[in-house]
């Protein structure tokens, strides 16, 4: 089936899309192409179960680049004195799976995703990876429907609060990097992450411990290795911060 031949998906949609269409129209002040929107909402699991329908992965690829460009330009213009490394940390704090999933939840995007039976049964509507990927596909749809100006309006509407908050995070921009820097300053060597994973492939759970100077000083849990390690690094950073002598 050709990429453009997706109108028939509408009849199979698991949730009416009218509220989402209304939200998009209000935010970008232009109409969004509904066949493209339906494709953006079509997860590969649903597409597979329905005879190989076009799914949202190409739109996700496009939306990822559009989102990155808008956020990068905003940071570049808004922080003229920051070096490249710090700008990269700020961008990573905004453009990551957890942040995108949180944004998607603010307007109930999970309700509209078309999922296969397996993903539906295992809580796919609130799975961070699915929400983040669908949001990127949605951004791709807005871009193709309204151009860069409309896509930028959508991104600014939903991401500007994150962008503003990222500048205040300090060490929280990247806990693993911040922990490595703090451990080096204290002469404790590099942190060592030890990971355990449990659960089936479709529902993995990760537990991370971080060892510094032969002691476990942080632990974390998450649905991904990165999430668990960042949580452990955050706990370890605060442990070292409390242990550090006050600056003279």
C-alpha positions in Angstrom: 0.0 0.0 0.0 1.3 3.5 -0.9 2.2 5.9 1.9 -0.6 8.2 0.8 -3.3 5.5 0.8 -4.3 5.6 4.4 -7.7 7.1 4.5 -9.2 3.7 5.3 -7.4 3.7 8.7 -10.0 6.3 9.9 -12.7 3.6 10.1 -10.5 1.5 12.3 -9.2 4.2 14.6 -9.4 3.2 18.3 -10.4 6.7 19.4 -12.2 9.5 17.6 -9.6 12.0 16.5 -11.8 15.1 16.5 -10.5 16.5 19.9 -7.0 16.1 18.6 -7.8 17.8 15.4 -9.4 20.7 17.3 -6.3 21.0 19.5 -3.9 21.1 16.6 -6.1 23.7 14.8 -6.2 25.9 17.9 -2.4 25.7 18.4 -1.2 26.2 14.9 -4.2 28.2 13.6 -4.3 26.1 10.4 -5.9 22.8 9.4 -3.8 19.7 9.6 -4.0 17.0 6.9 -6.2 14.3 8.4 -4.9 11.3 6.4 -1.4 12.3 7.5 -2.6 12.7 11.0 -4.0 9.2 11.0 -0.7 7.9 9.7 1.1 9.7 12.5 -1.2 7.8 15.0 -0.6 4.4 13.5 1.9 2.4 15.5 3.7 -0.4 13.7 2.0 -3.0 15.8 -1.4 -1.9 14.5 -0.2 -1.5 11.0 1.2 -5.1 11.1 -2.1 -6.5 12.4 -4.1 -4.8 9.7 -2.3 -6.1 6.6 0.8 -3.8 6.5 -0.8 -0.4 6.6 1.7 2.6 6.4 2.8 3.3 10.0 4.2 6.5 11.6 7.9 5.7 11.5 8.7 7.9 8.5 6.8 10.8 10.0 8.6 10.2 13.3 12.0 10.5 11.5 10.9 13.8 10.0 9.4 15.2 13.2 12.5 14.4 15.2 14.6 16.6 12.9 12.0 19.4 13.0 11.8 19.3 16.8 15.6 19.3 17.1 15.9 22.3 14.8 13.3 24.4 16.5 14.6 23.7 20.0 18.2 24.2 18.9 17.5 27.6 17.3 15.5 28.7 20.4 18.4 27.8 22.7 21.0 29.4 20.4 19.1 32.7 20.2 18.0 32.6 23.9 21.4 31.9 25.4 24.0 33.8 23.3 26.7 33.4 25.9 26.6 29.7 26.4 29.2 27.4 24.9 28.3 24.6 22.6 28.7 21.9 25.3 26.2 23.6 27.6 23.8 24.2 24.7 23.9 20.5 23.9 23.1 19.6 27.5 20.1 22.0 27.5 18.8 20.5 24.3 19.2 16.9 25.6 17.2 17.9 28.7 14.3 19.0 26.4 14.6 16.5 23.5 14.6 13.1 25.2 12.1 10.2 25.5 10.9 11.1 29.0 10.4 14.8 28.2 8.5 14.0 25.0 6.3 11.5 26.7 5.4 14.0 29.4 4.5 16.6 26.8 2.4 14.0 24.9 0.5 13.3 28.2 -0.4 17.0 28.6 -2.9 16.8 25.8 -3.8 13.1 26.0 -2.0 11.9 22.9 -2.0 8.3 24.1 -5.8 8.1 23.8 -5.6 8.5 20.0 -2.8 6.1 19.1 -3.8 3.1 17.1 -2.1 0.1 18.7 -2.0 -3.7 18.1 -3.6 -6.0 20.6 -0.4 -6.8 22.3 0.7 -3.2 22.9 -2.9 -2.3 24.0 -2.9 -5.1 26.6 0.5 -4.1 28.0 -0.2 -0.5 28.6 1.1 0.9 25.4 -1.0 4.0 25.5 1.2 5.3 28.4 4.5 3.8 27.3 7.1 6.5 27.1 8.7 5.2 23.9 5.4 5.0 22.1 4.2 8.4 23.3 7.6 10.1 22.3 7.6 8.5 18.9 4.0 9.4 18.2 4.6 13.0 19.3 7.5 13.2 16.8 5.3 11.8 14.1 2.7 14.4 15.0 5.3 17.2 14.6 6.2 15.8 11.2 2.5 15.9 10.3 2.2 19.5 11.4 5.3 20.4 9.4 4.0 18.8 6.2 0.6 20.3 6.6 1.5 23.8 7.6 5.2 24.4 6.9 7.9 25.3 9.3 6.0 28.2 10.8 3.2 26.0 11.9 5.5 23.3 13.2 7.4 25.9 15.2 4.2 27.3 16.7 3.3 23.7 17.8 6.8 23.1 19.3 6.9 26.4 21.1 3.4 25.9 22.5 4.3 22.6 24.1 8.1 22.9 24.7 8.8 26.5 25.7 8.1 25.7 29.4 10.6 22.8 29.2 13.2 25.0 27.5 12.8 27.7 30.2 13.0 25.1 33.0 16.1 23.4 31.5 18.2 26.5 32.1 17.5 26.2 35.8 18.4 22.5 36.2 22.1 22.8 36.7 23.5 19.4 37.5 20.1 17.9 36.5 20.8 18.5 32.9 22.7 15.3 32.7 23.2 13.5 36.1 25.7 11.0 34.8 28.0 13.7 33.4 27.6 15.8 36.5 28.4 12.8 38.8 31.5 12.0 36.8 32.7 15.6 37.2 31.9 15.7 40.9 33.7 12.4 41.5 36.7 13.6 39.6 36.9 16.8 41.6 36.9 14.7 44.8 39.6 12.4 43.4 37.3 9.4 43.6 37.8 8.1 40.1 35.1 7.3 37.6 31.6 6.0 38.6 30.9 2.4 37.7 27.3 1.5 36.7 26.0 -2.0 37.4 22.7 -2.9 35.7 20.2 -5.6 36.3 17.2 -6.2 34.0 14.0 -8.2 34.6 10.7 -8.8 32.7 9.8 -9.9 29.2 11.2 -8.1 26.2 8.0 -6.0 25.7 8.1 -4.8 29.4 11.6 -4.6 30.6 12.5 -3.2 34.0 16.0 -2.0 34.8 17.7 -1.5 38.1 21.0 0.4 38.3 23.5 0.8 41.0 26.4 3.2 40.8 29.7 2.5 42.6 32.2 5.2 43.4 35.4 4.4 45.3 34.2 0.8 46.0 30.9 2.0 47.6 27.3 1.9 46.2 26.1 5.4 46.6 23.2 5.6 44.3 20.4 3.3 42.9 17.7 3.8 40.3 14.9 2.1 38.5 13.3 2.7 35.1 11.8 1.3 31.9 15.1 1.9 30.1 18.8 1.5 30.9 19.3 5.3 30.6 16.4 6.2 32.9 17.7 3.8 35.6 21.3 5.0 35.3 20.3 8.7 35.4 18.2 8.1 38.5 21.1 6.3 40.2 23.5 9.1 39.2 21.1 11.7 40.6 21.0 9.9 44.0 24.8 9.5 43.9 25.4 13.2 43.0 23.4 14.3 45.9 25.2 11.9 48.2 28.6 13.3 47.1 27.3 16.9 47.3 26.2 16.4 50.9 29.6 14.9 51.7 31.6 17.7 50.1 33.3 20.1 52.5 31.9 23.6 52.2 33.7 26.0 49.9 36.1 28.3 51.8 
